[in-house]
Amino acid sequence: VQLQASGGGLVQAGGSLRLSCAASGGSLSNYAMGWFRQAPGKEREFVAALKRSAGATYNGKSVKGRFTISRDNAKNTVYLQMNSLEPDDTAVYFCAARGGWPTTGSLWTADYDYWGQGTLVTVSS
């Protein structure tokens, strides 16, 4: 499956953005999904994950209560709604898909099979 992330851009602190991750070559309903981010000079960080079915979600501590992951199987797309953005949220954001078992998302990059190319989010103060 190929993943295409989009929706990044420049936003002021306190603003919102919605990132999209569109899939081709496969149905995202067969995958647990995750969003990660990587700021310059830092390691890739877990942001949020979505179980393959049942809609269970998980969030990283730094974004809990501000970011929400969701999916639209009809559009074969996963979203990351980001509210109350802070300058520390500035990073390249990546979506990832995890096949097979278990069906839960994961905090670990090594557990994912497919990655999108990333979309840049810049939050100004």
N, C-alpha and C positions, 0 to 999 in steps of 0.2 A: 504494500500500500504506500502511496506517496502522499505526503502531508505538505500543505501550503499554509503558512501562518501569515496573517495580515492584520491591519488595524492599528499598528503602532503610529507614533507621531509625537509631536511636542505639545505638552499640556502644562498649565500652571498648577502649582500645589493646591490641593483641595478639589481639583477637577476629576473627571472620569474619562475612561476609555473602555471600549469593548474590543478585545482581540478575538479573531476568528481563526480556526484551524480547519481548513477544508481538505477532504480526503478524495483521492481517486485511486482506482485499481483495487478497491476493496471497501467493505462496509464497516464504518466505525462502530457499529453496534456489536461487532465481534471482538472489540478491544476495550480494555481498560485504558483510560487516557490520563495524561499528566501535562502540566505546565511547569516549566522551569525557567529560571532567568540567570543571566550571567552579566555582572557588571565588570568594567575594565579592571584587570588585575586580580579578579576574584574567581573563585571556583563556581561552577554551576550550582545553583541553589534551588531546592524544591519549593514550588509555589502552591500547587493544588493538584488533586487527583480525583478521578471519577471512576467508580467501579463499573465493570462491564454492563451490569444490569442492576436493577433495583435502585439506581440513582444515588447510592451512598457516595458522599464526597469527603475529602480530607483537605485541610489547609495547613500551610506552613505557619509557624507562630508569628512571623513578621507581618503576615497579611490577613490573619484571622479577623473576621468581622468586617473586612473591607473588600476582599476579592471573593468572587463566586464563580465556580466552574459549572458548566452545564452542557448538555448536548441536544442537538436536534437531529434525530436519526433520519427524518424525511429529507433533510438538506445535507446529510452526511457531514455534519459540521459540529465542532466543539467550540465553545466560547469561554472566554475569561472576562467577566465583568469586573472592572477595577474602579473602585470609588475611593474618595478621600485620598487621592494620590499624594505621595510625599517625594521630596527630592531623592531620598534613598531608594525609591522604587525604580530609578533610572537604570536601565539594563536592556540587553537583548533578550527577548522572551522567545522560548522554544516550546512547541508542542511535541508530544511523543505518544506513541501507541504501544501497548503491551498486549501481546497475544498469549494464547494458551492458558495455563493454570499457574497460580491462582488467578481469580478474576478480579481481584482488588487492584487498585492503583498502588504505586510504590513511591517511597521517598528517594529511591536510589536510581540514578541514571542507568546503571548497568542492567536493570530489570526491564528496560524498554527496548523494543525491537526496531522501531521506526521513529525517525525524527524529521521535523520540519526544518526549514532553513533559518528561522528566526526573524523576528520583527523588532525594531528598535523603539523603545519607549523612553522619552526624555521628559523629566518633570522639572520645571523651573521653579525657583523659590520666589 
